[in-house]
Amino acid sequence: MIRPIITSLILLVALGAFAYTANKRLRLMFSGRKKENRLDNIPARIKAVVQYALAQQRMFKDPYAGAMHIMIFAGFSILAIRTVSLYVLAYSPDIFYAIFTTLPGLVYIAAKDIIEPVVLVGVSLALYRRLVTKPARLTYSGEANFILMMIAGLMVTDLFYDASEYVLAQRALDGGLGEAGAASIMAHANDLILLRDWSPISGWILAPLFSGAGEAFLRGFGSLNFYVHIATVVVFLNFLPYGKHFHVLTAIPNVFFRNLKPYGALSFIDDIEGRVEREENIGAGRVEDYSWKDVLDMYTCTECGRCQAVCPAWATDKPLSPKKLIDDQRDHAYAKQEWILSHETGTGEDWEGETMIGPVISEEVIWSCTTCRNCETACPVMIDHVDRIVAMRRYLVTNMNEFPQELVRTFQGMERNGNPWNLGADKRFDWTEGYDVRILDEGEEAEYVYWVGCAASYDDRNKKIAQGMVEILNEAGVDYGIMMEESCSGDTARRAGNEYLWQIMAGMNIESLDSHKTKKIVAHCPHCMNTLKNEYPQLGAKYEVVHSSELIDQLVKEGKLKLNPVKEIQDITFHDPCYLGRYNGHYDGPRNLVKMATGLEVKEAERSRENSMCCGAGGARMWMEEEAPRVNNARFDQLMETGAKTVAVSCPFCMTMIDDARKANNMEESVQVYDFVELVHKAMVRKSAEPAA
């Protein structure tokens, strides 16, 4: 009877303490002002759990860490059943043995026994990594080592408990136990022997090691391991909500509730004009301005540093670390927890502690982000970093009227002239002079509206891309036109936190597009394409938006455009733009066109495709000053490591940043930078040049 009593005391104390802590954490999580529904598209959410939480697909981007983690995770998951079963054993041995002497139960016992040493190997690898190799991206603390030792303790105590029980069972059957001892264990001695025969580690290897031990030792040793095991479990449970290992409980829910909206879309603020007039908080100036999912993200950060390792800001000595951002917000939420919960019940004094923006998260951190989202594609538990940063920008811009001085001219340019350069709106179509370009009259329709974008309209280097694009479209006989009413898509305004300006500009553009009964849009600038495709639908727009690489690739495949590879280029590499690649999944199209236009295989940079490093211009950084080391120079160095002397791009912002880096490195003569459209234009076989049939 002693075992059920001790087990009950452990459970009552531990579960009571956990319920108290968990209640506070849940109340804090749901205290957020912003509401979100994350129960849509359940099949996709279940698929994400299987793919990212259970199979841990992203963990294996680092093979060592992936192997180590899957050993621990798989074993820990299997041992969860064992832990529950030990509580069953404490209260009803009959039920326990009835379950585990069946064939499925025996198979589980065998699997459990084999996996426990595997977990110990995983723990050893983790400790070696933390204590010896020490990767720079990890956060080091005694907490992690303590957790690892607890996990190891669970494995060891379970193996030793089984081994001692198996030896006692064999002695009972052999008549080698005292009368009282034999009576207590004989009831299930045959069951234990059956389990022993299915236990290759505890039964075949460890049990023989204890064959010479005395009965008192075996009983005491077995009980000690039993109680230490079940006590460790509940200590572990209560320790979780106070540190980074809270993710053991929150990771699967966080993946299930992941963001399923288009990857390139920021969150939408409805009734923006009314909110501004009512002087409501726009975005997040306080931790309680976030949604419950944002707080769940904070709980779930594993401090693995994968986000930090790929962040272009962190790589160039800026103060932004996506990992530290999440952790600092989490710690701030914990510090403010009692105040938030007291106000939830209508009591409590004003908060006199540190504010989130400023003391906790500096404005320099907030404005360092390029919104490249590489942090998010690297995160194994699907944390959203960019939206929370933009939320703070929205608060600063709209509620506090605080933003980098350079953005004053940028915002004014978009408001007054419809472009961030703040050049005259009447100059928008100067680039068309001398080119056969169809400019749509009011109400005139075309199969495609060619969205030129501000860069190709005002920047001299990028004007060449627009000019090449229209000649390609003309050569292929595409029914297209450009809108006289075209204005900035608003991407820069939105990423800079000026949601109000973005909604005004987007609304005006949608009205213009609808006046031409637009169904299809082709855009070259990935930033324009992304906001037209993924964000304008938030305002009710419905267009088929394609990138220029998609349309040109289609024209080549249909035989409407023929290419004869240019000869002057000897080797080439390709830079993936964030908003074309990571945001919208277009990797192969531009590469195929580069290959067809040059006849060359692309020399891939070490960081390419999904892991391509940002050029440094996204998130409105194009318009802000940057101290050295600069992101574009770091990216240019990576591209030069391929040995290529030609760099192909597919974004006007990338063109500017990579070309500036080329000049800064005094490599204007030795390295060339082309947009893929320019290469296609060079390689294009004009019908007028083809021999008559």
C-alpha positions in Angstrom: 0.0 0.0 0.0 2.9 2.4 0.5 3.6 2.8 -3.2 0.1 4.2 -4.1 0.3 6.6 -1.1 3.7 8.1 -2.0 2.7 8.2 -5.7 -0.5 10.1 -4.8 1.4 12.7 -2.7 3.8 13.3 -5.5 1.0 13.7 -8.1 -1.1 16.0 -5.9 1.7 18.4 -5.1 3.2 18.4 -8.6 0.0 18.7 -10.5 -1.3 21.4 -8.2 1.8 23.4 -8.7 1.7 22.9 -12.4 -2.0 23.9 -12.6 -1.2 27.1 -10.8 1.6 28.1 -13.1 -0.1 26.9 -16.3 -3.2 28.9 -15.4 -1.2 32.1 -15.2 0.7 31.4 -18.4 -2.6 30.7 -20.3 -4.2 33.8 -18.9 -1.2 35.9 -19.9 -1.3 34.3 -23.4 -5.0 35.2 -23.9 -4.8 38.7 -22.4 -3.6 40.1 -25.8 -5.6 42.9 -27.3 -5.2 41.6 -30.9 -7.6 38.7 -31.8 -6.8 35.9 -34.2 -8.6 32.9 -35.5 -6.2 30.0 -36.1 -8.7 27.2 -36.5 -9.2 27.4 -40.2 -8.0 24.7 -42.7 -7.6 22.0 -40.1 -6.1 19.4 -42.6 -3.3 21.8 -43.5 -2.6 22.4 -39.8 -2.5 18.6 -39.1 -0.1 18.2 -42.1 2.2 20.9 -40.6 2.3 19.1 -37.3 3.3 15.8 -38.9 5.8 17.5 -41.2 7.5 20.0 -38.9 6.7 18.9 -35.3 6.8 15.1 -35.5 9.1 14.5 -38.5 11.1 17.7 -37.6 11.9 18.4 -41.2 13.6 21.7 -40.5 15.9 20.3 -37.8 17.8 18.3 -40.4 19.1 21.5 -42.1 21.8 21.0 -39.5 22.4 17.2 -39.8 24.2 16.9 -36.4 21.6 18.8 -34.5 18.8 17.0 -36.4 20.1 13.6 -35.6 20.7 14.5 -32.0 17.3 16.1 -31.5 15.4 13.3 -33.2 17.1 10.8 -30.9 15.9 12.8 -27.8 12.5 13.7 -29.2 11.6 10.2 -30.4 12.7 8.6 -27.2 11.1 11.2 -25.0 7.8 10.7 -26.9 8.0 6.9 -26.5 8.9 7.3 -22.8 5.8 9.4 -22.2 3.7 6.2 -22.5 6.1 4.5 -20.1 5.8 7.2 -17.5 2.0 7.1 -17.5 2.2 3.3 -17.3 4.4 3.5 -14.2 1.6 5.5 -12.4 -0.8 2.8 -13.5 1.5 0.2 -12.1 1.6 2.0 -8.7 -2.2 1.8 -8.4 -3.1 -1.4 -10.2 -0.4 -3.9 -11.2 -3.0 -6.2 -12.6 -4.1 -3.6 -15.2 -0.5 -2.8 -16.0 0.5 -6.4 -16.7 -2.7 -7.2 -18.5 -1.8 -4.4 -21.0 1.9 -5.0 -21.4 1.8 -8.8 -21.7 -0.2 -8.6 -24.9 1.7 -8.7 -28.2 1.4 -4.9 -28.8 2.4 -4.3 -25.2 5.5 -6.5 -25.6 6.5 -4.8 -28.8 6.3 -1.5 -27.0 8.4 -2.8 -24.1 11.1 -3.9 -26.6 11.0 -0.6 -28.5 11.1 1.3 -25.3 14.1 -0.7 -24.0 16.0 -0.2 -27.2 15.3 3.5 -27.5 16.4 4.5 -24.0 20.1 4.0 -24.8 19.5 5.9 -28.1 18.2 8.8 -26.0 21.3 8.7 -23.8 23.4 8.9 -27.0 21.4 11.9 -28.1 21.8 13.6 -24.7 25.6 12.9 -24.8 25.8 14.5 -28.2 23.9 17.5 -27.0 26.1 17.9 -23.9 29.2 17.6 -26.1 27.9 20.3 -28.3 27.1 22.6 -25.5 30.2 22.0 -23.4 32.9 21.4 -26.0 32.1 22.6 -29.6 29.8 25.4 -28.5 28.3 26.7 -31.8 28.0 30.5 -31.8 24.2 30.5 -32.5 23.2 28.7 -29.3 22.3 30.3 -26.0 24.3 28.7 -23.2 22.8 28.3 -19.7 22.8 25.9 -16.9 19.1 25.3 -17.5 19.8 23.4 -20.7 22.3 21.2 -19.1 20.0 20.6 -16.2 17.2 19.5 -18.5 19.5 17.2 -20.4 20.6 15.6 -17.2 17.0 15.1 -16.1 16.2 13.4 -19.5 19.2 11.1 -19.0 18.0 10.4 -15.5 14.6 9.3 -16.7 16.2 6.8 -19.1 18.7 5.4 -16.6 16.2 5.1 -13.7 13.7 3.3 -15.9 16.3 0.8 -17.1 17.6 0.1 -13.6 14.1 -0.2 -12.2 13.3 -2.9 -14.8 16.6 -4.7 -14.3 16.1 -5.0 -10.5 12.4 -6.2 -10.9 13.5 -8.9 -13.4 16.2 -10.3 -11.0 13.6 -10.4 -8.2 11.1 -12.2 -10.4 13.6 -14.9 -11.4 14.5 -15.4 -7.7 10.9 -15.7 -6.7 10.4 -18.4 -9.3 13.6 -20.1 -8.2 12.5 -20.0 -4.5 15.4 -17.7 -3.6 13.3 -14.9 -1.9 12.1 -14.6 1.6 8.6 -15.7 2.3 7.1 -12.2 2.5 9.1 -11.1 -0.6 8.2 -14.1 -2.6 4.5 -13.6 -1.9 4.5 -10.0 -2.9 6.2 -10.5 -6.3 5.1 -14.0 -7.1 1.7 -12.8 -8.3 3.3 -11.3 -11.4 6.7 -13.1 -11.6 5.8 -14.9 -14.8 4.6 -11.6 -16.3 7.9 -10.0 -15.4 9.9 -12.8 -16.9 7.9 -12.4 -20.1 8.7 -8.7 -20.2 12.4 -9.5 -19.4 12.6 -11.8 -22.5 11.4 -8.8 -24.6 13.9 -6.3 -23.0 17.3 -6.6 -24.8 18.9 -3.9 -22.6 17.4 -4.0 -19.1 16.6 -7.8 -19.3 19.5 -9.3 -21.3 22.4 -7.0 -20.4 21.7 -5.1 -17.1 19.7 -7.7 -15.1 22.6 -10.3 -15.2 24.9 -7.6 -13.7 22.7 -7.5 -10.6 22.3 -11.3 -10.3 24.6 -11.5 -7.3 23.0 -8.6 -5.3 21.0 -9.2 -2.1 17.3 -9.1 -1.9 17.2 -6.0 0.3 19.5 -4.1 -2.1 17.4 -5.1 -5.1 14.1 -4.0 -3.4 15.6 -0.7 -2.2 17.4 0.0 -5.5 14.2 -0.8 -7.5 12.0 1.5 -5.3 14.6 4.3 -5.4 14.7 4.2 -9.2 10.9 4.1 -9.4 10.3 7.1 -7.2 13.2 9.1 -8.7 11.7 8.4 -12.1 8.2 9.5 -11.4 9.4 12.5 -9.3 11.7 13.6 -12.0 8.8 13.6 -14.5 6.7 16.0 -12.3 9.7 18.2 -11.5 10.4 18.4 -15.2 6.8 19.3 -15.8 6.9 22.1 -13.3 10.2 23.4 -14.5 9.2 23.7 -18.1 7.0 26.9 -17.9 9.9 28.9 -16.5 12.4 28.5 -19.2 13.1 27.8 -22.9 12.1 24.2 -22.5 8.5 25.3 -22.3 8.6 24.4 -26.0 8.4 20.8 -25.0 4.7 21.5 -24.3 4.1 24.4 -26.7 5.9 23.4 -29.9 3.3 21.1 -31.3 0.4 23.6 -30.6 2.6 26.4 -32.1 3.1 24.5 -35.3 -0.6 23.6 -35.5 -1.6 27.2 -35.1 1.0 28.4 -37.6 0.3 31.2 -40.0 -1.5 29.9 -43.1 -2.1 33.2 -44.8 0.0 33.8 -48.0 3.6 33.8 -46.9 4.2 37.3 -48.4 1.3 39.0 -46.7 1.6 41.0 -43.5 -1.3 41.0 -41.1 -4.2 43.3 -42.0 -5.6 46.1 -39.8 -9.3 46.7 -40.5 -11.0 50.1 -40.2 -7.6 51.7 -40.2 -9.0 55.2 -40.7 -11.5 54.8 -37.8 -8.8 53.5 -35.5 -6.5 56.4 -36.3 -9.4 58.9 -35.7 -10.2 57.2 -32.4 -6.4 57.3 -31.5 -6.3 53.6 -30.9 -3.0 51.8 -30.7 -2.0 50.6 -34.2 0.4 47.7 -34.1 2.2 46.8 -30.9 3.7 49.3 -28.5 3.1 47.0 -25.5 3.4 43.3 -25.1 -0.3 43.0 -24.5 -1.0 44.6 -27.9 0.0 41.3 -29.4 -2.2 38.3 -30.1 -2.3 35.1 -28.1 -0.4 33.4 -31.0 2.4 36.0 -30.7 2.7 35.2 -27.0 2.6 31.4 -27.8 5.6 32.1 -30.1 7.4 33.7 -27.2 6.8 30.6 -25.1 8.0 28.3 -27.9 11.4 29.8 -28.8 14.0 27.0 -28.2 16.9 29.5 -28.3 18.5 27.3 -31.0 19.7 30.4 -32.8 18.9 29.2 -36.3 17.1 32.4 -36.9 20.1 34.5 -35.7 22.6 32.4 -37.8 20.8 33.4 -41.1 19.8 37.0 -40.2 21.6 39.5 -42.5 21.3 42.2 -39.9 23.1 40.1 -37.2 25.7 38.9 -39.8 26.7 42.6 -40.4 27.0 43.6 -36.7 23.6 45.2 -36.4 21.8 44.9 -33.0 19.0 42.8 -34.3 19.0 39.1 -33.3 15.7 37.5 -34.0 16.3 35.0 -31.2 17.1 37.7 -28.7 14.1 39.7 -29.8 11.7 36.8 -29.0 13.4 36.0 -25.8 13.5 39.7 -24.6 9.8 40.0 -25.3 9.1 36.8 -23.5 11.1 37.9 -20.4 9.3 41.3 -20.5 6.0 39.5 -20.6 6.9 37.4 -17.6 8.1 40.5 -15.7 4.8 42.2 -16.5 2.6 39.2 -16.0 1.2 40.0 -12.5 0.4 43.6 -13.6 -1.3 42.3 -16.8 -3.3 39.7 -14.9 -4.3 42.2 -12.1 -5.7 44.6 -14.8 -7.5 41.7 -16.3 -9.6 41.5 -13.2 -10.0 45.2 -12.9 -7.4 45.8 -10.1 -3.8 46.9 -9.9 -1.8 50.2 -10.3 -0.3 51.6 -13.4 2.7 49.7 -14.8 5.9 51.4 -13.7 8.4 49.0 -15.1 10.3 49.1 -18.4 8.3 49.7 -21.6 8.7 47.2 -24.4 9.9 49.7 -27.1 13.0 51.5 -25.9 14.4 49.8 -22.8 13.5 46.2 -23.8 13.5 46.4 -27.6 15.4 49.4 -29.0 14.3 51.3 -32.0 17.6 50.5 -33.6 16.7 46.8 -33.4 13.2 47.4 -34.8 14.5 49.3 -37.8 17.4 46.9 -38.6 15.1 44.2 -40.0 15.1 43.7 -43.8 11.9 41.6 -43.6 13.7 38.9 -45.6 11.9 36.1 -43.5 15.0 33.9 -43.5 14.6 33.7 -39.8 11.2 32.2 -40.2 12.1 29.6 -42.8 15.0 28.5 -40.5 12.8 28.3 -37.3 12.0 24.7 -36.5 8.9 25.7 -34.5 7.3 28.2 -37.0 7.7 31.4 -35.0 6.7 34.6 -36.9 9.4 37.2 -36.4 8.7 39.7 -39.2 5.0 40.5 -38.3 5.9 41.3 -34.7 8.7 43.7 -35.9 6.4 45.4 -38.4 3.7 45.6 -35.6 6.2 47.7 -33.5 7.0 49.8 -36.6 3.3 50.5 -37.1 3.0 51.7 -33.5 6.0 54.0 -33.8 4.9 55.4 -37.2 1.2 55.9 -36.5 0.9 56.4 -32.8 4.3 58.0 -31.9 5.2 59.6 -35.3 8.7 58.3 -34.7 10.7 56.7 -37.6 14.2 57.2 -39.2 14.6 60.7 -40.6 15.4 59.3 -44.1 11.9 57.9 -44.3 10.3 61.4 -44.1 11.2 62.1 -47.8 10.2 58.5 -48.7 6.7 58.8 -47.2 6.3 62.3 -48.6 7.3 61.0 -52.0 4.7 58.3 -51.9 2.0 60.6 -50.7 2.7 63.5 -53.1 4.2 61.9 -56.2 3.3 58.2 -55.9 6.9 57.0 -55.6 9.5 56.7 -52.8 12.1 58.7 -54.8 9.8 61.7 -54.5 10.3 62.5 -58.1 7.6 64.1 -60.2 4.6 61.9 -61.1 4.7 63.4 -64.5 8.2 61.8 -65.1 6.9 58.3 -64.5 6.7 57.3 -68.1 9.8 59.2 -69.5 11.5 55.8 -69.9 9.0 54.9 -72.7 10.3 57.6 -75.0 11.5 55.9 -78.2 9.9 52.5 -77.3 6.7 51.0 -78.7 4.7 50.9 -75.4 1.0 50.7 -75.2 -0.3 53.1 -72.5 -3.9 52.2 -71.6 -6.5 55.0 -72.0 -9.1 55.3 -69.3 -11.2 52.1 -69.3 -9.1 50.4 -72.0 -8.5 46.7 -71.5 -5.6 44.4 -72.2 -4.9 40.7 -71.4 -2.0 41.7 -69.1 -1.4 44.9 -67.3 2.4 45.3 -67.1 3.1 46.7 -63.7 6.3 48.7 -64.2 7.0 49.7 -60.6 8.7 52.8 -59.3 12.3 51.5 -59.7 12.0 50.8 -63.4 10.2 54.1 -63.9 12.6 56.4 -62.1 16.0 54.7 -61.5 18.2 55.0 -64.6 19.8 51.6 -64.2 16.4 49.8 -63.8 14.8 51.7 -66.7 16.8 49.5 -69.0 15.0 46.5 -67.6 11.6 47.9 -68.3 12.7 48.8 -71.8 14.0 45.3 -72.4 10.8 43.9 -70.9 8.4 45.8 -73.3 10.5 44.7 -76.3 10.3 41.1 -75.2 6.5 41.4 -74.8 6.2 43.1 -78.2 8.4 40.4 -79.9 6.2 37.6 -78.4 3.0 39.4 -79.4 1.6 39.6 -75.9 -1.5 41.7 -75.5 -0.4 44.0 -72.7 -0.5 47.7 -71.6 0.7 49.9 -68.8 -1.7 52.1 -66.8 -1.3 55.9 -66.9 -2.7 55.8 -63.4 0.0 53.5 -62.0 1.4 54.6 -58.7 3.6 53.0 -56.0 2.3 49.6 -54.9 2.9 50.7 -51.3 5.2 47.9 -50.4 7.8 50.2 -48.8 5.1 52.1 -46.8 3.7 48.9 -45.4 7.1 47.3 -44.5 8.1 50.6 -42.9 5.0 50.4 -40.7 2.9 53.1 -42.4 -0.2 50.9 -42.8 -2.5 53.9 -43.2 -0.5 55.1 -46.2 -0.3 51.6 -47.7 -4.1 51.1 -47.5 -4.7 54.5 -49.2 -2.3 53.7 -52.0 -3.5 50.1 -52.5 -7.1 51.3 -52.6 -6.3 53.9 -55.3 -4.4 51.3 -57.4 -7.1 48.8 -57.1 -9.6 51.3 -58.3 -7.4 52.0 -61.3 -6.9 48.4 -62.1 -10.6 47.7 -61.8 -11.3 50.5 -64.2 -9.4 48.6 -66.8 -11.2 45.4 -65.9 -7.8 43.9 -65.1 -7.7 40.1 -64.7 -3.9 39.5 -65.2 -0.9 41.4 -64.1 2.7 40.8 -64.9 5.3 42.5 -62.6 9.0 42.4 -62.6 9.7 43.9 -59.2 9.1 41.0 -56.7 8.1 43.6 -54.0 5.3 44.9 -56.3 4.4 41.4 -57.3 4.2 40.2 -53.8 1.9 43.0 -52.5 -0.3 42.9 -55.6 -0.6 39.1 -55.4 -0.7 38.4 -51.6 -1.8 41.7 -50.0 -4.2 43.5 -52.3 -6.7 40.6 -51.8 -7.0 41.8 -48.2 -8.8 44.8 -49.7 -11.0 42.7 -51.9 -8.8 42.7 -55.1 -8.7 39.5 -57.2 -6.1 39.4 -59.9 -3.9 36.7 -61.4 -0.4 38.1 -60.7 2.7 36.6 -62.3 6.3 37.5 -62.2 8.1 38.4 -65.4 10.1 35.2 -65.2 6.9 33.1 -65.2 5.5 34.8 -68.3 8.8 34.9 -70.2 9.4 31.2 -69.5 5.9 30.4 -70.7 6.5 32.4 -73.9 9.7 30.5 -74.6 8.0 27.1 -74.0 5.2 28.1 -76.4 7.7 29.0 -79.1 6.6 32.7 -79.1 10.0 33.8 -78.0 13.3 32.3 -79.3 16.7 32.7 -77.6 20.2 32.4 -79.1 22.6 32.3 -76.2 24.9 35.3 -75.9 28.6 34.5 -76.2 30.4 37.2 -74.2 29.5 35.8 -70.8 31.9 33.1 -69.6 30.5 32.2 -66.2 27.6 33.4 -64.1 26.0 33.1 -60.6 22.5 34.0 -59.5 21.2 36.0 -56.5 17.8 34.9 -55.3 15.6 37.9 -54.2 13.8 37.3 -50.9 10.5 38.5 -52.2 10.6 36.3 -55.3 12.2 33.2 -53.7 11.4 32.8 -50.0 8.2 34.8 -50.2 6.7 33.3 -53.4 8.7 30.2 -54.2 10.1 31.2 -57.6 13.6 29.7 -57.9 13.8 27.7 -61.1 12.2 30.1 -63.6 14.8 32.8 -63.5 17.6 30.3 -63.4 16.2 28.5 -66.5 16.0 31.7 -68.4 19.6 32.7 -67.4 20.7 29.3 -68.6 18.8 29.6 -71.9 20.1 33.1 -72.5 23.7 32.4 -71.8 24.1 28.6 -72.4 25.8 28.4 -69.0 25.0 26.5 -65.8 24.6 28.8 -62.8 27.3 28.6 -60.2 25.4 28.4 -57.0 26.5 30.4 -54.0 26.7 28.6 -50.7 23.6 30.5 -49.6 21.1 30.3 -52.4 17.5 29.4 -53.0 15.5 29.3 -49.7 18.6 30.2 -47.7 19.8 33.0 -50.0 21.0 36.0 -48.0 19.1 39.3 -48.4 20.7 42.1 -50.5 19.8 44.5 -47.6 17.1 46.6 -49.4 13.9 45.0 -48.1 11.7 46.2 -45.2 12.2 49.8 -46.5 16.0 49.5 -45.7 16.5 50.7 -49.4 15.7 54.2 -48.2 17.6 54.2 -44.9 21.3 54.8 -44.2 23.4 51.8 -43.1 26.6 51.8 -41.3 29.4 49.4 -42.3 29.6 46.5 -42.5 26.8 46.7 -45.1 24.5 43.8 -45.9 24.9 44.2 -49.7 28.7 44.1 -49.4 28.5 40.9 -47.4 26.1 39.3 -49.9 28.3 40.4 -52.8 31.3 38.7 -51.1 29.3 35.5 -50.9 28.5 35.7 -54.6 32.1 36.3 -55.5 33.2 33.2 -53.6 31.6 31.2 -56.5 34.4 32.5 -58.8 31.8 33.9 -61.3 32.5 37.2 -63.0 28.8 37.8 -63.8 26.0 38.1 -61.4 22.3 37.7 -62.5 19.5 39.2 -60.4 15.7 39.4 -60.8 14.7 42.4 -58.7 15.3 46.1 -59.1 16.3 46.5 -55.4 18.8 43.7 -55.7 20.1 45.3 -58.9 20.8 48.5 -57.0 22.3 46.9 -53.9 24.5 44.3 -55.7 25.7 46.9 -58.3 26.5 49.3 -55.5 28.5 46.6 -53.7 30.4 45.9 -57.0 31.3 49.6 -57.2 32.3 49.8 -53.5 34.7 46.8 -54.2 36.2 48.6 -57.2 35.2 45.7 -59.5 33.3 47.6 -62.1 35.6 46.4 -64.8 36.0 42.8 -63.7 32.5 41.9 -62.7 29.2 42.5 -64.5 25.7 42.6 -63.0 22.7 41.9 -65.2 19.0 41.4 -64.6 17.8 38.2 -66.2 15.4 40.3 -68.4 18.5 42.0 -69.8 20.1 38.7 -70.6 16.9 37.4 -72.3 16.7 40.6 -74.2 20.3 40.2 -75.4 19.6 36.6 -76.4 16.2 37.2 -78.1 16.0 36.3 -81.7 14.0 39.0 -83.4 11.5 37.9 -86.1 12.9 40.5 -88.4 16.3 38.8 -88.2 15.0 35.3 -89.0 15.5 34.1 -92.5 12.4 34.0 -94.7 10.7 30.6 -94.9 
